[in-house]
């Protein structure tokens, strides 16, 4: 008998781990290695957040708690937006499906059908384009342009290219601001142009604002689509507690969605995950307290200090440069002569004992500009960060 064909979707069979996972698998947890590859600080979650979760456990909060998250936490998130952005976001528009990654998948599930496409501003967090494939969609990339000759150098979004990439099968535009891995921050004018276009064409916007409060300068928060959109717009804003509150291992994030999807979101959240862990939500609730606001400021200061450590390191280099990030906590470092970032990052683990993310992980195959880069996370202890950079500098000198 001829072999039966597999029922597994080809898109699933063809999936490969992203480069960050490949490189980190070579040395994760080894004590002599300095890990700069993941998007997380080396700080543990603050004690007041951990204690709140422990109290919840001791109080027996181990049962189902509502698929969209507990009411006090959703209200606290509404209050967070009022406090930080000065806007009203009704708690009925806020759902907590689980981790912020799942919030992103949930948004895609709402709009993408098999064969539809999502236009993505890149370089970008690789989970987004893998998630598009997961739900049966196709990713279209519009790369930010590097303006090295500007003063200061910066990333620029070519709006004409972004809008031209959309066609009749485009269901969503995805962008992250502040961006991972670039630190790019979209301007209010860019957001308004995207919103106007999306409204006219019936396209959803999925905005990753996980790094919204990790923005340098005088602002409390990077410009948000929530400030200019209405509750009826097809806007999905992804956010989470992982970055600003040092809670990466908690896997708890939220999604602000159109008001019209309130009932449907109940169904989707039940089907996907039945909501985040009950006791973890009480830790998240503590993160939104005044103590949490103070910690966010400490985290931002740590990021600013780390950014200066990287800048001072780069000032002494002649083969490594970056576009100084406006937000988030990453350095996307361009290395002169680098053509295979995955191989280079893998060798760094083995020979220099420092872990970085390959630039190729943040772009589609063939993006040579990204493959000439590596990403580091600088929300680290300054001395350890400096040691990691020194190891990197020696490896680059030996290229």
C-alpha positions in Angstrom: 0.0 0.0 0.0 1.3 3.5 -0.8 2.1 5.6 2.4 -0.7 7.7 3.7 -0.3 11.4 3.5 0.1 13.1 6.9 -2.7 15.2 8.2 -0.2 17.6 9.8 -0.2 21.0 8.0 2.9 21.7 5.9 3.3 25.0 7.6 3.7 23.2 10.9 6.0 20.5 9.6 8.2 23.2 8.0 8.6 25.3 11.2 12.1 25.7 12.6 13.2 27.1 16.0 14.2 30.7 15.7 17.9 31.6 16.0 17.6 32.9 19.6 16.5 29.4 20.8 19.2 27.7 18.7 22.0 29.8 20.2 20.7 29.8 23.8 20.4 26.0 23.6 24.2 25.9 23.3 24.9 27.3 26.8 21.7 28.1 28.7 22.4 28.1 32.5 26.1 27.6 32.3 27.6 29.6 35.1 30.7 31.0 33.3 28.6 32.3 30.4 27.2 35.9 30.3 23.7 35.7 28.8 22.6 38.8 26.9 20.5 36.9 24.4 17.0 37.0 26.0 14.7 40.0 26.5 14.9 40.1 30.2 16.8 41.9 33.0 19.0 40.0 35.5 16.9 41.4 38.3 14.5 39.0 40.0 10.8 40.1 40.3 10.5 42.6 43.2 9.7 41.1 46.6 6.4 43.0 47.0 5.1 41.3 43.8 6.3 37.9 44.9 4.8 38.3 48.3 1.4 39.2 46.9 1.4 36.0 44.8 2.5 33.9 47.8 -0.3 35.4 49.9 -2.8 34.5 47.2 -1.5 30.9 47.3 -1.8 30.8 51.1 -5.3 32.2 50.8 -6.2 29.3 48.5 -6.5 31.2 45.3 -5.9 28.2 43.2 -9.2 27.8 41.4 -10.5 29.1 38.1 -10.7 32.8 38.2 -12.5 33.9 35.0 -11.1 33.4 31.5 -10.4 37.1 30.9 -8.7 37.7 34.2 -9.9 38.8 37.6 -12.0 42.0 37.7 -9.7 43.9 40.2 -6.8 43.3 37.9 -8.6 44.4 34.8 -9.8 47.6 36.6 -6.3 48.2 37.8 -5.1 48.1 34.2 -7.8 50.6 33.2 -6.5 52.8 36.1 -2.9 52.3 34.8 -3.9 53.8 31.4 -5.6 56.7 33.1 -2.5 57.4 35.3 0.2 56.9 32.7 -1.5 58.0 29.4 -4.3 60.2 30.8 -6.9 58.2 28.8 -9.9 56.1 29.6 -9.8 52.5 28.6 -12.9 50.7 29.8 -12.0 47.5 31.6 -14.5 45.7 29.4 -12.0 46.1 26.6 -9.2 44.4 28.6 -8.6 40.7 28.6 -5.8 38.6 30.1 -5.5 35.5 28.0 -2.2 34.4 29.6 1.2 35.6 28.4 1.6 38.6 26.1 2.6 36.1 23.4 -0.8 34.5 23.7 -2.4 37.9 23.7 -0.8 38.5 20.3 -1.9 35.1 19.0 -5.4 35.9 20.2 -5.4 39.1 18.2 -4.3 37.2 15.1 -7.0 34.6 15.6 -9.6 37.3 15.5 -8.6 38.6 12.1 -6.5 36.1 10.1 -7.9 33.3 7.9 -5.9 30.9 5.8 -4.2 32.7 3.0 -4.6 36.2 4.5 -1.5 38.3 5.1 -0.2 40.5 7.9 2.1 43.4 7.1 4.9 43.5 9.7 7.3 46.3 10.4 10.7 44.7 10.8 13.3 43.9 12.2 10.9 42.3 14.7 10.4 39.8 17.5 10.4 36.5 15.7 7.4 35.1 17.5 5.1 37.4 15.6 5.8 36.0 12.1 5.9 32.4 13.5 2.5 33.1 15.0 1.1 34.4 11.7 2.2 31.1 10.1 0.6 29.2 13.0 -2.8 30.7 12.3 -2.5 30.0 8.6 -1.5 33.5 7.5 1.4 34.9 5.4 3.9 37.5 6.7 4.9 40.5 4.6 7.8 42.5 5.9 8.5 46.2 5.6 11.9 46.9 6.9 12.7 50.1 8.9 15.4 52.0 7.0 18.7 52.9 8.7 19.6 56.5 8.3 23.3 56.4 9.3 24.0 59.9 7.8 21.3 61.6 9.8 22.3 63.6 12.9 21.8 61.6 15.1 21.5 58.4 13.1 18.0 56.9 13.3 15.5 54.4 12.1 12.8 55.6 9.6 9.6 54.0 8.6 8.9 54.4 4.9 5.1 55.0 5.0 4.7 54.6 1.3 6.3 51.2 1.4 4.2 50.1 4.4 0.9 51.1 2.7 1.9 49.7 -0.6 2.6 46.3 1.0 -1.1 46.0 1.8 -3.5 44.4 -0.6 -7.0 42.8 -0.6 -5.8 39.9 1.5 -4.2 42.1 4.2 -6.0 41.7 7.5 -3.6 43.4 9.9 -0.6 45.7 10.2 1.7 44.7 13.0 4.2 47.0 14.6 6.1 47.2 17.9 6.9 50.5 19.5 9.3 50.8 21.2 10.6 48.1 19.0 12.4 44.9 19.6 15.2 44.6 18.6 15.8 48.2 17.3 14.5 50.5 20.1 12.6 52.5 17.4 9.7 54.5 18.6 6.8 55.4 16.2 5.8 59.0 16.1 2.2 60.2 16.7 2.1 61.3 13.0 3.1 57.8 11.8 0.5 56.2 14.1 -2.2 58.6 12.8 -1.4 57.9 9.2 -1.5 54.1 9.8 -4.8 54.4 11.7 -6.4 56.5 8.9 -5.3 54.1 6.3 -6.4 51.0 8.3 -9.8 52.6 8.9 -10.3 53.3 5.2 -9.2 49.9 4.1 -10.8 47.7 6.8 -7.5 46.5 8.2 -6.8 45.8 11.8 -3.8 47.2 13.7 -1.9 45.0 16.1 0.3 47.2 18.3 2.9 45.6 20.6 3.4 48.1 23.4 5.1 45.8 25.9 8.0 48.3 26.2 5.7 51.4 26.3 7.0 52.7 29.6 10.6 51.8 28.9 11.1 54.9 26.7 13.9 57.4 27.2 13.4 61.1 27.6 10.7 63.0 29.5 7.7 60.9 28.5 6.0 58.4 30.8 5.0 56.2 27.9 5.8 56.0 24.2 3.0 57.3 21.9 0.2 54.8 21.9 -2.5 54.0 19.4 -4.9 54.0 22.4 -4.5 57.8 22.6 -5.9 58.3 19.1 -8.2 55.4 18.4 -11.8 54.8 19.5 -13.2 51.8 21.2 -14.9 50.8 17.9 -11.6 50.8 15.9 -10.2 47.4 14.9 -7.2 47.9 17.2 -5.5 45.3 19.3 -2.9 46.5 21.8 -0.6 43.8 23.3 1.1 44.4 26.6 2.4 42.5 29.5 4.2 42.5 32.9 7.3 40.7 31.7 9.6 43.6 30.9 8.9 46.8 32.9 8.2 44.8 36.1 10.8 42.0 35.7 8.2 39.3 35.5 9.3 37.3 32.4 8.7 33.9 34.1 5.2 34.7 35.2 3.7 34.5 31.7 1.0 37.1 32.3 0.0 39.8 29.8 -3.0 41.6 28.5 -4.8 42.6 25.4 -6.8 45.8 24.8 -9.3 44.9 22.0 -12.4 46.4 20.3 -15.3 46.8 22.7 -17.5 44.8 20.2 -15.5 41.7 20.9 -16.1 41.5 24.6 -18.4 38.5 24.5 -16.3 36.7 21.9 -13.1 37.3 23.9 -14.7 35.3 26.7 -15.0 32.3 24.3 -11.6 32.7 22.8 -9.8 33.0 26.1 -11.6 29.9 27.4 -10.6 27.9 24.3 -7.0 29.0 24.4 -6.0 28.9 28.0 -8.9 29.7 30.4 -6.9 32.7 31.6 -3.7 33.1 33.5 -2.9 31.4 36.8 -5.1 32.8 39.6 -2.4 33.5 42.2 -0.1 35.1 39.6 -2.8 37.7 38.9 -2.5 38.9 42.4 1.2 39.4 41.9 0.4 41.4 38.8 -2.2 43.4 40.7 0.6 44.4 43.2 2.8 45.4 40.2 0.2 48.1 39.4 0.4 49.6 42.8 2.5 52.8 43.7 5.3 50.4 44.6 5.1 49.0 41.1 5.2 52.5 39.6 8.4 53.2 41.6 10.0 49.9 40.4 9.2 50.8 36.8 11.2 54.0 37.3 14.1 51.9 38.7 13.9 49.6 35.7 14.0 52.5 33.3 17.1 53.9 35.2 18.8 50.5 34.9 18.1 50.5 31.1 19.4 54.1 30.8 22.6 53.1 32.6 23.0 50.0 30.5 22.5 52.0 27.3 25.4 54.3 28.4 27.6 51.3 29.1 27.0 50.1 25.5 27.5 53.6 24.1 30.8 54.0 25.8 31.9 50.5 24.6 30.9 51.4 21.0 32.7 54.7 21.1 36.0 52.7 21.4 35.2 50.3 18.6 35.8 50.7 14.8 33.9 47.7 13.6 30.7 47.8 15.7 28.0 50.5 15.6 24.4 51.0 16.5 21.5 53.4 16.0 21.1 54.6 19.6 17.7 53.2 20.8 14.9 55.5 21.8 13.2 52.8 24.0 13.1 49.2 25.1 16.4 47.7 26.4 18.1 46.2 23.4 21.2 47.1 21.3 21.0 46.0 17.7 24.7 46.1 16.9 25.9 46.1 13.3 29.3 44.4 12.9 31.5 45.3 9.9 32.2 42.2 7.8 29.6 40.0 9.5 27.5 37.9 7.1 26.2 35.0 9.2 25.0 36.2 12.5 23.8 32.7 13.6 27.2 31.2 13.1 28.9 34.1 14.8 26.5 34.0 17.8 26.9 30.2 18.1 30.7 30.6 18.1 30.5 33.3 20.7 28.9 30.9 23.1 31.6 28.3 22.6 34.7 30.5 22.5 34.0 33.8 24.2 31.4 32.6 26.7 28.9 35.3 26.0 25.4 34.8 24.6 23.8 37.2 22.1 20.8 36.8 19.7 21.6 36.6 16.0 20.2 39.4 13.9 18.9 36.9 11.4 16.2 35.8 13.9 14.4 39.1 13.6 13.9 39.2 9.8 12.9 36.9 6.9 15.6 34.9 5.1 17.7 37.0 2.8 17.7 40.1 4.9 21.5 40.7 4.7 21.3 44.0 6.8 19.8 42.1 9.8 22.2 39.2 9.3 25.1 41.7 9.8 23.8 42.4 13.3 23.4 40.9 16.7 21.0 41.8 19.5 22.0 42.3 23.1 19.9 43.1 26.2 21.5 45.8 28.3 19.1 45.8 31.2 21.8 44.2 33.2 24.2 44.7 36.1 26.7 47.3 34.6 29.8 45.4 35.5 28.6 42.1 34.1 27.3 43.9 31.0 30.7 45.5 30.5 32.4 42.1 30.9 30.1 40.6 28.2 30.8 43.5 25.9 34.6 43.2 26.4 34.3 39.5 25.4 32.3 40.5 22.4 34.8 43.1 21.4 37.7 40.6 21.5 35.7 38.2 19.4 34.9 40.8 16.8 38.6 41.9 16.6 39.4 38.2 15.8 36.9 38.0 12.9 
